Amino acid sequence: MELNTQIKKYRAKMNLSQEELAEKVFVTRQTISNWENSKNYPDIHSLLLLSSLFNISLDQLIKGDIDIMKEEIKESELHKFNRNGSIFTILLIITIISFVPLTIFLNIYGLIISIILFIITFIYSLKVERFKKQNNVQTYKEIVAFTEGKRLDEIEKNQEYGKRPYQQILLMLGSALITLFISLLLLWLLKPFL
C-alpha cells in the first residue's frame, strides 16, 4: 500500500474531512489533497503528527497494513509452492514413464533425454523440499494443513514430528517400488518391438 492510500484510509476511518485533518496537522487542505493524490509527500514532522493522530506506528503508516502485506506474501509463496509441486509431480511421472521407451527407441540419445528430464525433476524437488523446510512442514498431514492455510496444534505437531523419519523411509521405498514396477511393465509392453 502507498502512503497516499494510507492517509485516505485512516482519515476516512476517523470520519475527518481533508480540512479537519489539515487543521490537526497544521497544514492546508490543499496540502492534504496533494498528499492523497501523490502530488507530494509529507515531511517527517507531518508524518509523525499523522502517525500520532491515527494512533498507528510510523512504520505502519509508511509501509501500509503489515498484516495484509504478510498475507499477500504468504499467498504468493503458497501459490509458488503449489506450482512447483505440480511441475515436480508431472515431471516425475514423465521421467518414470518415458525412461524405458526413450532408452529402447533412441538408444544413447534417449538416455541423454532421460538424464536431462531427471536433472530438471531433481531441481524442482529441491525447490519443494527447501520450501517445506523453511515452513517446517514435512509430513503429509502438515503439508495438507499448510496448503489449506491452517496450522496444527501443539499435540498434532508433536505427533507429526514423531512420524517424520518413518514417513520418509516409507516414501523412499514406495517411490522406488513404483518406479521399478512401471519400468518393468513398460519393458514387458515394449518387448515385442525389440
C-alpha positions in Angstrom: 0.0 0.0 0.0 1.2 3.5 -0.7 1.3 6.5 1.6 -1.5 8.4 -0.2 -3.8 5.4 0.2 -2.9 5.1 3.9 -3.6 8.7 4.6 -7.0 8.5 2.8 -7.9 5.3 4.6 -7.1 6.5 8.1 -8.7 9.9 7.5 -11.9 8.2 6.4 -11.7 5.8 9.4 -11.7 8.8 11.7 -14.5 10.5 9.7 -12.4 13.6 9.1 -12.6 15.8 6.1 -9.4 17.0 4.4 -9.9 20.4 6.1 -10.3 18.9 9.6 -7.2 16.7 9.1 -5.3 19.7 7.8 -6.1 21.7 11.0 -4.9 18.8 13.2 -1.6 18.5 11.5 -1.1 22.3 10.9 -1.2 22.3 7.1 -3.6 23.5 4.4 -6.5 21.5 3.0 -4.7 21.7 -0.4 -1.6 20.0 1.2 -3.8 17.1 2.4 -5.3 16.8 -1.1 -1.8 16.8 -2.6 -0.7 14.0 -0.3 -3.7 11.9 -1.0 -3.2 12.4 -4.8 0.5 11.6 -4.6 1.4 15.1 -5.9 3.8 15.5 -3.0 4.6 13.8 0.3 4.5 14.8 4.0 7.7 15.9 5.7 9.0 13.9 8.7 7.2 16.3 11.2 3.9 15.8 9.4 4.4 12.1 9.2 4.9 12.0 13.0 1.8 14.1 13.6 -0.2 11.8 11.3 1.1 8.7 13.0 0.2 10.1 16.4 -3.2 11.3 15.3 -4.1 8.0 13.6 -2.7 6.1 16.6 -0.5 3.8 14.4 3.2 3.3 14.2 5.2 5.4 11.7 6.2 2.1 10.1 2.6 1.1 9.6 1.7 4.5 8.1 4.5 4.4 5.6 4.5 0.7 4.7 0.8 0.1 4.9 -1.0 -2.7 6.7 1.7 -5.1 7.6 -0.7 -8.0 8.2 -2.2 -7.6 4.7 1.2 -7.5 3.2 2.3 -10.6 5.1 -0.8 -12.4 4.0 -0.2 -11.4 0.3 3.4 -12.7 0.6 2.2 -15.9 2.2 -0.4 -16.5 -0.6 2.2 -15.7 -3.2 4.6 -18.2 -1.6 1.8 -20.8 -1.3 0.9 -20.4 -4.9 4.6 -20.8 -5.9 4.8 -23.9 -3.7 1.7 -25.4 -5.3 3.0 -24.6 -8.8 6.5 -26.1 -8.1 4.8 -29.2 -6.6 2.6 -29.6 -9.6 5.5 -29.2 -12.0 7.6 -31.7 -10.0 4.8 -34.3 -10.0 4.3 -34.0 -13.7 8.0 -34.2 -14.5 8.4 -37.1 -12.1 5.6 -39.0 -13.9 7.0 -38.2 -17.3 10.6 -39.2 -16.3 9.4 -42.5 -14.9 7.2 -43.4 -17.8 9.5 -42.2 -20.6 12.8 -43.7 -19.4 12.4 -47.2 -20.8 10.8 -46.2 -24.2 13.3 -43.4 -24.8 16.2 -45.7 -24.0 14.9 -48.5 -26.2 13.9 -46.4 -29.2 16.5 -43.7 -29.2 19.4 -45.6 -27.6 22.1 -43.1 -26.3 20.0 -40.1 -27.3 17.0 -41.4 -25.3 19.3 -41.9 -22.3 20.6 -38.3 -22.6 17.0 -37.0 -22.8 16.1 -39.1 -19.7 19.1 -37.8 -17.8 18.1 -34.2 -18.7 14.5 -34.9 -17.5 15.8 -36.4 -14.3 18.0 -33.3 -13.6 15.1 -30.9 -14.2 12.9 -33.0 -12.0 15.5 -33.1 -9.3 15.8 -29.3 -9.4 12.1 -28.9 -8.8 12.2 -31.5 -6.0 14.9 -29.4 -4.3 12.7 -26.3 -4.6 9.8 -28.1 -3.0 12.0 -29.5 -0.2 13.5 -26.1 0.5 10.1 -24.6 0.9 9.0 -27.4 3.2 12.0 -26.9 5.4 11.5 -23.1 5.5 7.9 -23.6 6.7 8.6 -26.7 8.8 6.1 -28.9 7.0 7.3 -32.4 6.2 4.6 -35.0 6.7 1.5 -35.3 4.5 -0.9 -34.0 7.2 1.4 -30.9 7.8 1.6 -30.2 4.1 -2.2 -30.5 3.6 -2.9 -28.3 6.6 -0.4 -25.7 5.3 -1.8 -25.6 1.8 -5.3 -25.0 3.2 -3.9 -22.1 5.3 -4.3 -23.9 8.6 -1.8 -24.8 11.4 -1.7 -27.9 13.5 -2.0 -27.5 17.3 1.0 -28.5 19.5 -0.2 -32.1 20.1 -0.7 -32.7 16.4 2.7 -31.1 15.6 4.4 -33.4 18.1 2.6 -36.5 16.6 3.6 -35.5 13.1 7.2 -34.7 14.2 7.4 -38.3 15.5 6.2 -39.7 12.2 8.7 -37.8 10.0 11.5 -40.4 10.0 9.2 -43.3 9.3 7.3 -41.5 6.5 10.5 -40.5 4.8 11.7 -44.1 4.7 8.3 -45.3 3.5 8.1 -42.7 0.8 11.6 -43.6 -0.4 10.8 -47.3 -0.6 7.3 -46.7 -2.1 8.8 -44.4 -4.8 11.5 -47.0 -5.6 8.9 -49.8 -5.9 6.6 -47.8 -8.1 9.4 -46.8 -10.4 10.6 -50.4 -10.6 7.1 -51.7 -11.3 6.4 -49.1 -14.0 9.8 -49.7 -15.7 9.3 -53.4 -15.7 5.7 -53.0 -17.0 6.9 -50.7 -19.8 9.8 -53.1 -20.7 7.3 -56.0 -20.8 4.9 -54.0 -23.0 7.7 -52.9 -25.4 9.3 -56.3 -25.6 7.5 -57.2 -28.9 9.1 -54.1 -30.5 12.6 -55.1 -29.6 
